Amino acid sequence: MMAFYIGVMNLSTCWLGLRAWRFPLIICLLLLAPFASAQQTLNVLASIKPLQLIAQALTQDITDTQVLLPPGVTPHDYALKPSDLKRVYASDVLIWLGSEVEPYLAKPATMYQGEQLATWQSSENSHEENHDHDHHHDGHDHLYGDPHIWFSPDQAASIARQLAGVLIAKDQQNASRYQQNLTDFLTRVSRKDVEIKAQLADQLPAYLVAHDAYSYFEEHYGLKHVAAISDTPESKPGARGLLTLRRLIAEQQIRCLFIEPQTDQRIVSILAENNALQVYSLDPMANEIGVSDTGYENFLQDTADRFSQCHW
């Protein structure tokens, strides 16, 4: 609002000055330049933090990206508040997973007036939708129907290329900067990928995960969990499921359990009772990662470091 007020005042001043021949045209242009720049800054909104980290790498030194979901919340069962809807419709670019994973955004997305990038489609629908939709939807290869594509450096690079195209089309004035940021991002991610492959080259002991969210990371770096406590962070195993998991821990000499912020500590206690199970935490939604141009690489490294804690 303040920028708008100043812009109007500058415009009025210029108009009066030109009418009275007091201001040369160049002075008016200088007065209006800050207002024009403010108007051209994109409002980029990501639905979840990991997507924000990728977006921020592309918008670095141009604009700051925002995230819709608050910390500690997952997209599995989120319900939009009126303030959330306001933020969605106020944004110029929306990057989200897609209606199958984030149904709370499905209806707002159909009425959204800005540019949007839906980054995930199910394996069953991706081929069909790639023929039916425009460049705002990208069909990726999917592992086991797992929508957690941000765990894959290759998928992150694909998302970044798609998003760069959207940003450049929307803001051609900064096209060269977006392109340079993309190049820098791809270089950093490639370098980090090599480092993590070396770090995780030695096979980890058998381990469990809180929920089945890590297929992309595991496939990429040669890891594999024995079992997951549940399919989603919100679901919990029953008594029979817990007995099965305890049997697995004993029979397959499972050494580690990787939990998440939402994991029920009572379940952890039951599984770890009377055995040498090591319990470590993972941060799948990047809640503990700072937003910066290197945030995504920091997230990959943080995930690798957490897995590396599991030892014989």
N, C-alpha and C positions, 0 to 999 in steps of 0.2 A: 504494500500500500504506500509506504514512504517513497519507494522508487517511482511509483506511478505519479505521486504528487510532485516530486522533483522534476520528473519528465514534463509534466503539464506546465509547471512554472517556467522551465527552460524554454519550452515551445512558445509560451506566451511572450516571454522576454524577447526571444528571437524575432517573433512576428512584429512586435511593437518596434523593435530596433531597426528591422529592415524597412518598415513603413516610414520611419523617420530618417532613414539612411544613416543611422548611428553605428550600426554593426556591419562589418563586412560579412559576407556569407560564410567564410571559413570559420569565424568565431562561433556562429550559430551551429555549425556542424560539430565543433569541438564541445559545445555545451550539451548537445544531444547525444554525443557518442556514448557516455556511460549508461544512459537510459536504454539506448539501442542494444548495448552489450548485455544488460540485465535481462532484457526481453528475450534474448536468444539462448539463455542458459536452459538446458533441458532438465526437466524433473524426471529422473529415472528411478523407478520403484521395482524392487525385487520382492517376490513373495517370501522367500526364506533366506537366511544368512549365507549359506554356501553360494547361492546364485548372486547375492550381493557382492561377495568377494570377487567373483569373476567379472561382474559388471564394473566394479570400482577400478580394476586394473585397466579397463578400456577408457574410463572417463577421468582418469587421474589428471590433475591440473586443468580440467575442463569444468567438471561439476562433481559434486558428491552424490553418491547413490544413497537411497533410503531402503529400509527393509520393512515389510508389512507385519510379519509375525513377531511378537515379543519374545525375548529369551525364555527358554524353558518350555516352549510350546512346540508341538509337532503339527504338521499339516494333516495328519490322519483324520482328526475329528474337530478341527477348528471351526468356530462360528464367527462370522464377521459382525463387528459392531458398527453402528452408524458412522463413527469416526473413521473406521477402516474404509468404508465405502467412499467417504469424502476424500481420503488420501488416494484411493485407486483412481477415482475420476479426475482428480487434480493433476495426476501424473501425465507426462508426455509419452513415456515408454514404460511398458509393463513386461517384466520377465518372470515367468512362473513355470511350474511343471506341467500343467495341463489339467483338464477337467476330471480325468480319471483318478488322479492323485490328489488334486485339490478341488473337490467338488464345491466347496464354499465360494470359489471364484468363478464357477462355470457361468452362472447367470450374469453377474457383473461384466464378465468378459464379452458377452454377446452385445452389450450396450456400450462398451468402452470405445471412446472416440480417438484415442491415441494409437501409437504403434505397439504391438505386442508380440512377444516371442514365447510360444509354448514349447518347452524343451523336451518333453517326454510324451510318447504315445506307446500304447501296448504293442507287442509284437504282432498281435492279430490285426490291429487296425492301422499300423504305420504305413503299410504298402498302399492300402486304399486311400488313406488320407493324404498321402504324398501326391496323389493324382487329383484329389478334389480340392486341395487348399493351396493358398499362395505361399510366398516365401517366408511368412511369419511362423510356419510350423516346420519343424525339422525332425524327420524320422531317423532315430539312432538305432544301432544294434542293441538289443536288450538281453540281459542275462537273467533267465529264470523269472521273467516278469518283474524284475527288481527296478523300481523307479529311482533308486539312489545313485543316479548317474554322475553326480558331482565327485564321487570317490574315484573316478577314472580320469587320469590325466588326458587320455585321448578324447574322452567325451567332453571334458572341460575345454579342450582346444577347439572342438567342433562347435560347442556353444558360443565360445568367444568369437569365432569367425562369423557365425550367424548374427550375433548381436552387433558386431562391428558394422555389418551391412545395414542393419536397421538404424543404428546411430548415424551413420554417414548419410543415409537417405533422408533422415529427419533433420540433420544439422550439417549441411555441406560446408558451411563456413569453417568447421573444425575437422574436415575430412582427413587432412594430412596428419593431424594429431591423433585421431582415432586409429588411423592405420599404423602410425609409429608405436602407439601404445599396444596395439595388437601384436606387432612384430616383437616388441620387448617381452610381452607376456608369454608368447609361444617359446621364445628363447629361454626364459627363466624356468618355465615349466619343464621343458625338455632337459635342461641341466639338472633340475631337482629330481626328475624321474630317474636319471642315471644314478644319482647319489643314493636314492632310496632303494633301488634295485641292488646296489652293492651292500647296503645296510641290512637288507632282509634276505640276503643270499643264503644264509644258514637256515636250515629248516627249524621252525618253531616246534615246541612240544604240542601235543594234542590240547585243544582248547574249545570252550563253549563261548557263544555270544548271547547277549541279551535278546536281540531280535534279528531277524534275517535281513540285514541292511548292508552287508559289506561284500557282496558278491563281486562287484566291480573292482574294488581294491584288492581283494583276495585273488581274483583271477589274474589281474595285471601283475601282481608281485609274487605269484606262486604260493599263496597261502590257502588254507581250507579249514573251516571250522567243522568240528564233529557234529554239532547240533546247536540249535537256537532254543532259548527258553520259550519264546513265543514268536508269533508272526509279526506282531506290531507292539510298540511300546505300551499300548493301553491294555492289551490282553494279557491274561495270566494263566499259567498251567494249573490244572486241577491236581488232586491228590495222586491219581494214576500217572499223570504226566511227570510229576515230581519224582515218583518212584522209578520211572523209566530213566529219568536223567541221572538219578543217583546210581542206578545200575550201570549206566554208560560210564560214569566217572570212575567206577571201580574196575569195570571190565577193560576199558580202553586206556586206563591210566591217564585220564585227563588231568592236565597240570594246572590250567588257568581258566578263569571265568572273566570275561570282559562285560562289564555292566555299563549302564547309561544313567543319566540323571533321574529318569523316571522309574528305574528298576526298583521293585518292591524289596526292601531290605530283609523282610521275613523270608522271602524265597531264597535270597542269597545265604542266609543263615542255615536254612534247611539243607541246601546243596553243599555247603562247605563244612557241615557238621561231621566230625570224626574222620576227616581226610586232610590231605596236604594241599588242597585246592588254593591256588593263589588268585586273589581277586583284584582286578585292575579296572579302571574306568576308561571309556571311550567318549568322544565328543562329536557325535555324528552331525549335529547341527551347527558346529563351529561356534558355540556360544562363548568360548574362551579365547577366540581369535580376534585380534584387532582388525578393523577395517582400514586397509591401505592398498597401495598398488601391488604389494607382495603378499597380501593376505591369503590368497589361495594357495600359494606355494608353502606358506607357513602352516596352513591347515593340513596339507599333505604330509609335511614333515612331522607335525604334531601327531598325526594318526600313526605314522610309521614308528615314532618314538614310543607311543603307547603300546603298540603291538610288540615292540622289541623288549618290553619289560618281562614278557613271558619267557622263562628260561628253565632249563633242566634242573 
